Amino acid sequence: MPNYAYVARGAQGQVTQGTVEAPNERVAVQQLRQQGLIVTSIRQQGGAPAQARRQEAVPIFAAIGKVKLRDMAIFSRQLATLINAGVSLVRALAVLEKQTASAKLKYLIRSLTRDVEDGMPLSRAMARFPRDFSNLFVGMVRAGEVGGVLDDTLNRMATFLEKDLELRRKVKSAMTYPTLVILFALGIVIFLSTWIVPMFLKLFADLGVKEDKFPLPTLIMKRFSEFLLTKWYILILGIVAFVFAFGVFIRTRFGKRIYDWVKLKIPILGPINHQVILARFSRTFGTLMGSGVPILQAMDTVAGAIDNDILSRAIMEARSAIREGERIADPLERSRLFPPMVVHMVSVGEETGSLDQMLQKVADFYESEVDARLKALASTIEPVMIVVLGVIVLFILLSVFLPLVTIIQDLAQQEQ
């Protein structure tokens, strides 16, 4: 009978490794369960080498795009449930591969299954796909494997992804209405400028009104209308060139730093963006600390997860200070980028040994603050956008009706 190498967790949470002889994997798992062990990983010894088992073409979708956050959260939650129920890691991955609807995720799970069967730890197998499994994900899984609490860390990861997804949904939802209003306003302006204004200009020409008789609003609209009708390609090329140049600029280290600074300082949106980053920092840091990740590794992971160079540098400077023996709260306070409430909660968490819980409370607070600010912003933007649209339409109407008033006045003088 074949031998199976296993990693399991005992009733007290201790991790044990060993081998068991059984006719197949299912019987091996049952034998270990009878001994009071919860299997986290099991594989047959003497399996085929990893390179020989992965001889298949990589699908195009594996190199393009990313797995959706929602699918990744469901994957984490279901994998944690299966492992907690005593299902071996390989069998749990096989079950999830069959039931997932995402073709990209199906390919990833198949690759993870093969790597784990070949004896590779799950965290190392996930690290082979950095576009889909972030450093945060890999670090938490690695901590769960070391501590024998893989199901707990996967549940924490699922909660983190669900919270992150909810926050992104709130931001997108709040920005949807203003975006639609802006697009609608642009559509009205383009229609009036390229269809209505030229009709009136032709009417004025037929009535013998010379261009030097046009009032200033009419001259402005005439030039703008002619530009849209005859040189529209310049506008398109200009927009494309600006977008391209901007993209190149923010990919440089200096450009990314300037862009991130502007995002924090811009009126109205800057404070909201800052709170979003603080919520992500607190949620990520708290999740890592609660999963048993070492603090220096956690700080390094958090710095790469918040996607803001200004705060990332502050976190890395805090990491250096912590490595020299300082408390966490002190370097965060010196950076002046973390509000007193965050610093105080971190300090209390350090003193009471409940840093992960305090950070989760900070994340909940800032997520609720972001939600409230976004709702207030949406309710404020609505009347502002209506007023702006009304002013633009009024200007266009004045530009076409003012010459008519001049014509009527001239006709009245001629009759007198």
C-alpha distance (Angstrom), angle and dihedral (degrees) to the residues before:
residue distance angle dihedral
M1 . . .
P2 3.82 . .
N3 3.78 123.1 .
Y4 3.81 121.8 -126.2
A5 3.79 124.1 -152.7
Y6 3.79 112.2 -146.3
V7 3.78 143.7 -176.7
A8 3.80 113.6 -154.6
R9 3.80 141.9 166.7
G10 3.78 123.0 -127.0
A11 3.79 129.0 -139.9
Q12 3.82 91.5 -90.6
G13 3.79 92.7 48.6
Q14 3.80 96.1 -101.8
V15 3.82 117.2 144.8
T16 3.79 119.3 -125.2
Q17 3.80 131.1 -176.1
G18 3.77 130.3 -166.2
T19 3.77 146.7 110.7
V20 3.77 133.0 -83.3
E21 3.81 130.3 -167.0
A22 3.79 115.6 -132.1
P23 3.82 139.7 142.7
N24 3.82 92.3 -114.0
E25 3.80 142.4 -4.5
R26 3.81 95.5 -93.5
V27 3.80 92.9 55.6
A28 3.82 89.9 46.2
V29 3.81 91.1 54.5
Q30 3.81 91.3 47.5
Q31 3.78 91.0 51.8
L32 3.79 91.3 51.7
R33 3.80 91.6 47.5
Q34 3.79 89.8 54.5
Q35 3.80 86.9 56.7
G36 3.84 89.6 55.5
L37 3.81 95.4 -105.2
I38 3.80 127.1 136.2
V39 3.80 108.7 -145.4
T40 3.80 116.0 -135.2
S41 3.81 97.4 170.3
I42 3.80 134.3 9.6
R43 3.81 132.5 168.6
Q44 3.75 137.7 166.4
Q45 3.77 114.0 -103.3
G46 3.77 117.8 -121.1
G47 3.80 94.8 30.8
A48 3.75 122.7 159.9
P49 3.82 117.0 -74.9
A50 3.79 116.3 -90.4
Q51 3.79 95.0 -117.9
A52 3.79 92.6 53.5
R53 3.80 92.1 49.8
R54 3.79 95.9 52.0
Q55 3.77 99.5 57.7
E56 3.79 98.7 129.9
A57 3.76 133.4 111.4
V58 3.77 115.5 -97.8
P59 3.83 109.1 -119.3
I60 3.77 118.1 -121.1
F61 3.81 91.7 -117.6
A62 3.82 89.2 58.4
A63 3.79 89.8 66.6
I64 3.81 97.2 37.9
G65 3.78 126.7 61.9
K66 3.78 131.5 -3.7
V67 3.77 135.7 -98.9
K68 3.80 111.6 -94.6
L69 3.79 117.2 -105.2
R70 3.79 90.5 -122.5
D71 3.82 92.4 54.9
M72 3.81 91.1 46.7
A73 3.82 91.5 50.2
I74 3.80 91.4 50.4
F75 3.81 90.4 47.6
S76 3.82 91.7 52.2
R77 3.80 93.8 46.7
Q78 3.80 94.5 47.5
L79 3.80 93.8 44.8
A80 3.81 90.0 51.5
T81 3.82 90.7 50.2
L82 3.78 93.5 50.4
I83 3.81 93.7 47.3
N84 3.80 91.3 47.3
A85 3.82 88.6 52.2
G86 3.80 89.7 58.5
V87 3.80 98.4 -102.5
S88 3.80 112.6 146.0
L89 3.79 116.3 -109.4
V90 3.81 94.3 -115.5
R91 3.79 93.1 50.1
A92 3.82 91.7 44.9
L93 3.81 91.0 53.2
A94 3.81 90.6 48.0
V95 3.80 90.7 52.8
L96 3.82 92.6 49.2
E97 3.81 91.3 47.7
K98 3.81 90.6 57.9
Q99 3.79 96.6 48.0
T100 3.81 102.8 41.0
A101 3.80 116.2 101.8
S102 3.81 95.6 -157.6
A103 3.81 111.7 96.7
K104 3.81 91.7 -157.4
L105 3.81 92.8 50.2
K106 3.79 90.6 45.8
Y107 3.80 89.8 56.7
L108 3.82 91.6 47.4
I109 3.81 93.0 50.3
R110 3.81 90.7 48.4
S111 3.81 89.8 53.1
L112 3.82 91.6 46.8
T113 3.81 90.3 50.4
R114 3.79 93.1 53.2
D115 3.79 93.0 46.7
V116 3.81 92.6 49.4
E117 3.80 91.0 47.3
D118 3.79 87.9 54.4
G119 3.79 90.6 55.8
M120 3.79 100.2 -96.9
P121 3.84 116.6 139.7
L122 3.78 114.0 -111.5
S123 3.81 92.6 -118.6
R124 3.79 91.7 54.5
A125 3.79 91.0 47.3
M126 3.83 90.0 52.0
A127 3.81 90.8 48.8
R128 3.81 88.1 65.7
F129 3.83 87.6 71.3
P130 3.83 104.8 49.8
R131 3.82 93.1 163.7
D132 3.80 91.4 61.9
F133 3.81 104.2 27.2
S134 3.80 109.3 48.2
N135 3.79 125.5 -149.9
L136 3.80 86.5 -101.5
F137 3.81 92.0 56.1
V138 3.81 93.9 45.3
G139 3.81 93.1 45.1
M140 3.80 93.3 51.4
V141 3.80 93.1 47.2
R142 3.81 89.9 49.1
A143 3.80 90.4 51.4
G144 3.80 90.3 48.7
E145 3.78 91.4 51.3
V146 3.80 92.9 49.7
G147 3.79 93.2 46.7
G148 3.81 95.8 40.3
V149 3.81 91.4 -121.8
L150 3.79 99.9 108.1
D151 3.81 92.6 140.9
D152 3.83 91.5 54.2
T153 3.80 93.8 48.9
L154 3.81 91.6 47.1
N155 3.79 89.5 51.9
R156 3.81 89.4 50.5
M157 3.78 89.8 49.3
A158 3.80 91.3 50.1
T159 3.81 90.4 51.0
F160 3.80 90.5 49.1
L161 3.82 92.3 50.5
E162 3.80 91.7 47.3
K163 3.82 91.6 51.0
D164 3.80 91.0 46.6
L165 3.80 90.6 49.1
E166 3.80 91.4 49.6
L167 3.81 91.7 50.6
R168 3.80 92.1 50.0
R169 3.79 90.5 47.8
K170 3.80 91.1 53.6
V171 3.81 92.0 50.5
K172 3.81 92.7 47.9
S173 3.79 92.0 45.6
A174 3.80 91.8 51.6
M175 3.81 92.2 49.1
T176 3.81 95.9 45.8
Y177 3.81 97.5 78.9
P178 3.85 96.9 47.2
T179 3.80 89.6 47.2
L180 3.80 92.0 52.1
V181 3.81 91.2 47.8
I182 3.81 91.4 50.8
L183 3.81 91.9 49.2
F184 3.79 90.4 47.5
A185 3.81 91.0 50.1
L186 3.81 91.6 49.4
G187 3.80 90.2 49.4
I188 3.82 91.4 52.3
V189 3.80 92.5 47.3
I190 3.81 93.0 49.2
F191 3.83 91.9 46.7
L192 3.80 93.8 49.4
S193 3.80 92.8 43.5
T194 3.81 97.0 48.3
W195 3.81 100.6 34.8
I196 3.80 115.1 19.6
V197 3.81 100.3 34.6
P198 3.87 94.5 50.6
M199 3.85 89.4 51.4
F200 3.79 91.5 55.4
L201 3.81 92.5 43.2
K202 3.82 88.9 54.6
L203 3.82 89.3 48.7
F204 3.81 90.6 51.9
A205 3.80 90.9 49.6
D206 3.83 90.9 51.1
L207 3.79 89.6 50.9
G208 3.79 90.0 52.9
V209 3.79 97.8 -112.4
K210 3.82 108.5 155.7
E211 3.78 123.0 -139.5
D212 3.80 93.2 -117.1
K213 3.81 87.8 61.6
F214 3.82 92.6 58.5
P215 3.81 116.8 109.1
L216 3.81 117.4 -120.9
P217 3.88 96.6 -97.5
T218 3.80 90.2 52.9
L219 3.83 92.3 49.1
I220 3.79 90.5 50.4
M221 3.80 92.7 50.0
K222 3.83 91.3 44.8
R223 3.80 92.1 55.2
F224 3.81 91.9 43.6
S225 3.80 92.7 48.2
E226 3.81 92.3 48.8
F227 3.79 90.2 49.3
L228 3.82 92.5 52.2
L229 3.80 92.4 46.6
T230 3.81 100.1 43.5
K231 3.81 107.1 21.7
W232 3.80 103.1 30.4
Y233 3.80 90.1 127.4
I234 3.81 90.0 65.7
L235 3.79 89.7 57.6
I236 3.82 92.1 49.5
L237 3.80 92.9 45.8
G238 3.80 89.9 48.0
I239 3.80 92.3 52.3
V240 3.81 92.3 46.9
A241 3.82 91.8 47.5
F242 3.80 91.7 48.8
V243 3.81 93.2 49.1
F244 3.82 91.1 47.6
A245 3.81 93.8 47.1
F246 3.80 91.4 45.7
G247 3.81 91.1 50.4
V248 3.81 91.2 50.6
F249 3.81 91.4 46.8
I250 3.82 96.5 52.5
R251 3.81 90.4 48.0
T252 3.79 89.8 65.1
R253 3.79 118.1 84.6
F254 3.80 92.9 -119.1
G255 3.81 93.3 44.5
K256 3.81 93.1 48.4
R257 3.78 90.7 51.2
I258 3.84 92.6 49.2
Y259 3.81 91.5 46.4
D260 3.81 92.9 49.4
W261 3.82 90.4 47.9
V262 3.80 91.1 51.7
K263 3.81 91.0 49.1
L264 3.79 89.2 56.8
K265 3.82 96.3 44.9
I266 3.81 102.9 39.1
P267 3.83 110.5 114.2
I268 3.83 118.5 -99.4
L269 3.82 95.7 -6.6
G270 3.82 94.8 51.3
P271 3.83 96.9 68.5
I272 3.81 90.5 45.2
N273 3.80 91.3 51.6
H274 3.82 90.0 47.6
Q275 3.80 90.9 53.1
V276 3.80 91.4 48.3
I277 3.81 89.5 54.1
L278 3.82 92.1 46.7
A279 3.80 89.9 50.9
R280 3.80 91.4 50.8
F281 3.82 91.5 45.7
S282 3.79 92.5 51.4
R283 3.80 94.7 43.1
T284 3.81 93.7 47.6
F285 3.80 95.7 43.1
G286 3.79 92.7 45.5
T287 3.80 92.7 48.3
L288 3.80 92.0 50.7
M289 3.81 94.0 46.6
G290 3.80 91.5 47.8
S291 3.81 89.8 51.8
G292 3.80 92.6 55.4
V293 3.80 98.3 -107.2
P294 3.85 111.7 156.6
I295 3.78 111.4 -101.2
L296 3.82 97.1 -119.3
Q297 3.79 91.5 49.9
A298 3.80 89.5 45.5
M299 3.81 92.1 52.5
D300 3.80 90.4 49.1
T301 3.81 91.2 51.2
V302 3.81 93.2 46.1
A303 3.81 91.7 51.5
G304 3.79 89.6 58.2
A305 3.80 95.0 42.8
I306 3.82 102.2 57.7
D307 3.83 97.0 61.8
N308 3.79 97.7 -142.4
D309 3.79 118.5 111.9
I310 3.81 94.6 -156.2
L311 3.80 95.5 56.4
S312 3.82 92.4 35.1
R313 3.79 90.1 60.5
A314 3.79 90.8 47.6
I315 3.81 90.2 52.4
M316 3.81 92.4 48.3
E317 3.81 90.2 49.7
A318 3.80 88.1 50.5
R319 3.81 88.6 49.9
S320 3.81 90.2 54.7
A321 3.81 90.5 49.7
I322 3.81 91.6 48.9
R323 3.79 90.2 50.8
E324 3.82 87.4 56.1
G325 3.79 90.2 55.6
E326 3.82 104.3 -92.4
R327 3.78 124.6 136.6
I328 3.81 118.0 -102.3
A329 3.80 96.2 -116.3
D330 3.81 97.2 54.5
P331 3.85 100.3 64.4
L332 3.81 90.4 40.2
E333 3.80 89.6 55.9
R334 3.83 92.3 47.8
S335 3.82 91.4 54.9
R336 3.85 90.1 63.6
L337 3.81 87.9 -147.1
F338 3.80 95.6 99.1
P339 3.82 117.0 69.7
P340 3.82 119.5 -122.4
M341 3.81 90.5 -106.8
V342 3.81 91.6 59.7
V343 3.80 92.3 45.9
H344 3.81 91.7 47.9
M345 3.81 93.9 48.8
V346 3.81 91.2 48.3
S347 3.80 90.1 49.3
V348 3.81 92.1 50.1
G349 3.80 90.1 46.7
E350 3.80 90.8 53.3
E351 3.79 92.3 49.1
T352 3.81 95.6 46.9
G353 3.81 97.7 37.8
S354 3.81 92.2 -119.7
L355 3.80 99.9 105.7
D356 3.81 94.0 138.0
Q357 3.81 92.3 53.8
M358 3.81 92.7 47.3
L359 3.79 91.5 49.9
Q360 3.81 91.0 50.5
K361 3.82 89.0 52.5
V362 3.81 89.8 50.6
A363 3.81 89.9 50.4
D364 3.83 91.4 50.0
F365 3.81 90.4 49.6
Y366 3.80 95.2 50.8
E367 3.79 93.1 43.6
S368 3.81 89.5 55.0
E369 3.82 89.3 46.3
V370 3.81 91.0 51.6
D371 3.79 90.3 49.0
A372 3.82 92.1 51.1
R373 3.82 93.3 45.9
L374 3.80 92.5 48.3
K375 3.80 91.3 51.4
A376 3.80 90.4 48.8
L377 3.80 90.6 47.2
A378 3.80 92.2 50.3
S379 3.81 91.8 50.1
T380 3.82 90.3 48.6
I381 3.79 96.5 45.5
E382 3.81 93.4 53.0
P383 3.84 97.8 67.9
V384 3.83 91.5 36.2
M385 3.80 92.0 54.7
I386 3.81 91.0 46.4
V387 3.81 90.5 52.2
V388 3.82 92.3 47.1
L389 3.80 91.5 48.5
G390 3.81 90.0 48.0
V391 3.83 91.9 51.5
I392 3.83 91.5 49.9
V393 3.81 92.9 49.3
L394 3.83 90.6 45.2
F395 3.81 90.6 52.4
I396 3.82 91.1 51.5
L397 3.81 91.7 47.8
L398 3.79 91.3 49.5
S399 3.79 90.2 50.2
V400 3.81 91.7 57.8
F401 3.81 99.4 36.4
L402 3.80 100.7 44.7
P403 3.85 92.4 69.9
L404 3.82 88.3 49.8
V405 3.80 89.4 55.9
T406 3.82 89.1 50.6
I407 3.82 91.1 49.9
I408 3.80 92.2 49.5
Q409 3.80 91.0 49.4
D410 3.83 91.3 50.3
L411 3.81 91.4 49.7
A412 3.81 90.8 49.7
Q413 3.82 91.0 51.7
Q414 3.81 91.5 49.1
E415 3.82 91.6 52.7
Q416 3.79 90.2 51.6
